[in-house]
């Protein structure tokens, strides 16, 4: 994140992490409950995008503060 000029403070990383993980759980739940294949695919695509964002936040926190987000 700092590569683009944004350097969140540690507490902001924790807030971002919590929000992203909550959204990931919600998408997984919605996907598992959905019977429409198109909607399932939509949830799956969102989960893939979210996975990239989660990894980016995790790597930035590690780079900026040696912070391990799990």
C-alpha positions in Angstrom: 0.0 0.0 0.0 2.8 2.4 0.7 4.0 2.0 -2.9 1.0 4.1 -3.9 1.6 6.8 -1.3 -0.8 5.4 1.3 0.7 4.2 4.6 -2.0 3.2 7.1 -1.2 3.1 10.7 -1.2 -0.2 12.5 -4.7 0.2 13.9 -6.0 0.9 10.4 -4.4 -2.3 9.1 -6.2 -4.2 11.8 -9.5 -2.5 10.8 -9.0 -3.3 7.1 -8.0 -6.9 7.9 -11.1 -7.4 10.1 -13.4 -5.9 7.5 -11.9 -7.9 4.6 -12.1 -11.2 6.6 -15.7 -10.5 7.6 -16.6 -9.8 3.9 -14.8 -13.0 2.8 -16.9 -15.0 5.3 -20.1 -13.4 4.1 -19.3 -14.1 0.5 -18.4 -17.7 1.3 -21.7 -18.2 3.1 -23.8 -16.5 0.4 -22.0 -18.6 -2.2 -22.7 -21.9 -0.4 -26.4 -21.0 0.1 -26.9 -19.9 -3.5 -28.6 -22.3 -6.0 -28.3 -20.1 -9.1 -25.1 -21.0 -10.9 -24.6 -17.5 -12.3 -24.8 -15.9 -8.8 -22.4 -18.6 -7.5 -20.0 -17.7 -10.2 -20.3 -14.0 -9.3 -19.6 -14.7 -5.6 -16.6 -16.9 -6.7 -15.2 -14.1 -8.8 -15.6 -11.6 -5.9 -13.8 -14.0 -3.6 -10.9 -14.3 -6.0 -10.7 -10.5 -6.2 -10.9 -10.3 -2.5 -8.2 -12.8 -2.0 -5.8 -10.6 -4.0 -6.8 -7.6 -1.9 -6.3 -9.6 1.3 -2.8 -10.6 0.2 -1.9 -7.1 -0.8 -3.0 -5.7 2.7 -1.1 -8.6 4.4 2.1 -7.9 2.5 1.9 -4.2 3.0 1.4 -4.6 6.7 4.4 -6.9 6.8 6.5 -4.5 4.8 5.5 -1.3 6.6 5.5 -2.5 10.2 6.6 -6.2 10.3 3.0 -6.8 11.2 1.7 -10.4 10.8 -2.0 -10.4 10.0 -3.8 -13.7 10.4 
